[in-house]
Amino acid sequence: MSILRDLWYELAWLFLVYSFAGWCTGVSVAAVRRKKFINTGVMNLPFCPVYGVTAVGYSLFLMELKHDLFFLFLGGMVISAMITVVTGIILERIFQRKWWDYSKYRIGFHGYLTAPLLLLFGAAAVFVLWVGNPVILQIISLIPYSFGKILVLSLLAILLLDLSSALAVVWKWRRHIRRMAEVTDNMQEVSNWFGNAISSAIHKRLERSYPAADAAEILKQKAKEREKGKECFASGCGFYKLVWLFLIGSLFGDLIETVFCRITMGWWMSRSSVVYGPFSVVWGFACALLSALMYKYKDRSDRYLFFYGTVVGGTYEYVCSVLTELLFGTVFWDYSGIPFNLGGRVNLLYCFFWGIIAVVWVKLIYPFLSRLIEKIPRKIGPALTWVLIVLMVFNMGISALALARYSNRQRGMEARNGVEEFLDEHFTNERMERIYPKAKIVR
């Protein structure tokens, strides 16, 4: 059984077990508070995926810190905070309301987080890696692999189907609301329609769990968006804007880092993430992520943005380092020689750089790029964006294949099919070492 097969098989089980355990916890807490049973999840099945995703995050990114209690606790806080905030923002965008709100607490983060919750997250990371995972994996090892694979895939498929059905109902509801917002200002009509729309089983359950949903408020929000004007391309901080920020960030991030290496090291070195063109995907995703997470807080103080950017940037770089090593068996950067580093993946100095970049990006660069992107003609903007998306996805896909084949060649593995022969011919070791000069094969 290969290491990768073991890894994903075990992660799938951990996701399901902790999703179920998280659902049980949420239901129990709600029962104590409201004195009755309430399904607090988005889904109909007894699973709450955010808990499963968080546990998988601990298992993937914090295993190296298992024997360092302080950093494990701190890492658990950071990983959980990122997942909680991103999940909260996504749910708020989908359902047009907050599913949890800790605003009443004195120390918190815009209602998504609070200090006691962060401490609980840190303790949860310690529990998962020290107690939960060993017990769960021991039990899973008793299940025959062939049967276990069929079972876990079946459960994941059922879970995905349930989640898709719930989101489809909500999406249909939002589309109807949007159409009504465009043709009427009659709040009573919308309210009446909403009362009929939630008669479905899913809507009824969501309303019982989270009774604050209000169609009239959604209509008002849509009206405000129309007043701001939708004539320009990629207004606000939506999908098209983020795609362009990713592309621009990938290009200029690569160029800036290349110049930085020339100044500090005295020679030109490729810093590209892909085999075609000067694009650093890490920087591109960073620009899109910073914009998506910090757009709402662009008017906050520089000190606030610096701290936020330091945490988000450091976490992002650490996660990217772990993922690339897991996927390709390759380390693309190593900070082991820099003081105050964490496993060579991040270091305190570069985390501060992320904080500075966050301030400069939000206050100066983003507003300029946003205005520039919005000047793209609306008629050609969407089509042009999708063309660029297809080209970049192809570029990233062929780069991933070339990297995987390069890693296998370093282990002495011969080409087994036409695709691998093509990769050997067009992406030789010399070419790959020129594109990725700092890549190190670790497994």
Beta strands, then each sheet from edge to edge (+ up, - down):
strand 1: 108-109
strand 2: 113-114
strand 3: 330-331
strand 4: 341-342
strand 5: 346-347
strand 6: 440-441
sheet 1: 1+ 2-
sheet 2: 3+ 6-
sheet 3: 4+ 5-
end
